[in-house]
Amino acid sequence: MNNPSRWQILANAMINGTADGSDAAELSALLRNDPSRQREYLEYLDTHAALSWKFRDAEMAAEHPQPIHPTRSRGDWLPWVIAIAATFFAILSVASHLFPIRRERSSFSAVEKQNRPAEEEKILSTAQPMAMLMDQAGARFEKGRAPTGTRFQQGDYKLLEGVVHLRFTNGSDLVVQSPSEFRIESPQHFRLAAGRVRGMVPPTAKGFTIVTAEVDFVDVGTEFAVRVDDGGESMLHVFDGQVNVLRTSGELMRSVFGGESVRYQDGNLLDSEILDLDSYQTPEHIGFMRWREQRTQMLQNPGLIAWYPFVKEANGSILTNIVRSEKVPDGRIAGARWVAGRWPGKEALLFDRDSDFVQLNIPVESPEISVAAWIKSDRYENEMNAILNSNATHRGGMHFQLTRFGLPRGGIVGFNRSDYRWVGNPVPQNKWCHVVSIASFPTRKHSIYVNGSLVTESMFRGEVEEERISLAHCRLGNWLPPATMNNQPSRSFRGRIDDLAIWNRALTREEILAHVQRGRPSLLWQPENPTLNVEVPALPQAARHP
């Protein structure tokens, strides 16, 4: 899977509201003389506008619902539905580079296509999308039976490899696993010829139907899985709620409830053994699958000297560094416990006591260093809360920590800086956040990013171009002060850390954004954090040229 192109990164920033004037000017320049790119961008804007109205209708329906009796309460679903409208378009731009634009559509039935009037073909070719590609892992469609970019219009599709997550304009989510052959007939009707799907349907989409050759599975606001074999036999498992099984004539055969499984075979609907539920992925699982796919790509990243992906080994006291070329040893876990990470099946370490830490040794000296981690803070108990701090106070060591208010702070020991201020968006509690600290002596600059946004920046004073940064012995989630400072208050972190990567160079903003997008915990996750109502100040000229 390729990284997003530059124009897609800029378009994403425009949608998220994080772009500045220079970003807008650069995007304009990239589009100005490229008709193909202009067409892609216009398709993106067209989709953005169309779906905003559809989700507006969904929100209104949620505010004035018809009486139904779902298993989940309407109060539980309403924030979820509203979140769809708020987050859909940011996610769209992340996924837009995953598949090439499809120039043709084959039909589910060759005869149907031959008999379809030319006027209807024209209408369908310009129809608004019925579903969008939200996420994927290793997905490959058959040529001519693939989506148009990220848009799924009425038509037939064949997924040859991987898994995709579709979100329909009514808010329904469907995870489709390969190999699968299906047709999207409308936002409420999904015809499955063969394959496996897992559906999550909100009350606003009551009646969402999986159509098969012999029976229809009509959802009543729930979560379910359906499998159709090549021979036409179909199976249903309801995780939660209710699904009605109807003959194609509309006759109700049976209502299936949470925890039950049935199969349709030779005209009969029978009780069935529970399906292999682990093989029916959730949207969150797709993120984990995609993350694992990118391991090779990450290891080839220039300047990467250590990457701790937080995968629990047989020896649970070891934090493995899978970059071996720089001979940076594995970390030693002291006290911190293995817990769930960003996705189901992904591990993280929980730091919850003053004595919890991971001892690391980074025996690399460099004029530049970048440290990136995914963290989820539970609380800020201390004046300083360490993410990664070099032991003691040796010259050239790095400190990367958070204040009591969640504001990121960092620097290189022994080197003063000008105009350092703790301003910008704090790192909130109980949310996975991507934090990056970058120190560069050649540029005299120190920068900290949170979720891809710059939150603080300062300049090193004096002649530092020939100096070196050395993390050496350091602790993750804590700090070991020198013997002369044993009375220092604790700087132990309270929360989870999922991933740690270190480079011997300065990451660019584009690279940071790409790491954020690849590692985002879920589809509803948003990079914006609550503000302190203050802005990061521009560096004065005196600080730029000390």
Secondary structure, 3 states (H helix, E strand, C coil): CCCCCHHHHHHHHHHHCCCCHHHHHHHHHHHHCCHHHHHHHHHHHHHHHHHHHHHHHHHHHHHCCCCCCCCCCHHHHHHHHHHHHHHHHHHHHHHCCCCCCCCCCCCCCHHHHHHCCHHHHHHHHCCCCCEEEEEEEEEEECCCCCCECCEECCEEEEEEEEEEEEEECCCCEEEEEEEEEEEEEECCEEEEEEEEEEEECCHHHCCCEEECCCEEEEECCCEEEEEECCCCCEEEEEEECEEEEEECCCCEEEEEECCCEEEEECCEEEECCCCCHHHCCCHHHHHHHHHHHCHHHHHCCCCEEEEECCCCCCCCCEECCCCCCCCCCCEEEEECEEEECCCCCCEEEEECCCCCEEEEEEEEEECEEEEEEEEEECCCCCCEEEEEEECCCCCCCEEEEEECCCCEEEEECCCCEECCCCCCCCCCECCEEEEEEEEECCCCEEEEEECCEEEEEEEECCCCCCCCEEEEEEEECCCCCCHHHCCCCCCCCCEEEEEEEEECCCCCHHHHHHHHHHHCCCCCCCCCCCCCCCCCCCCCHHHHCC
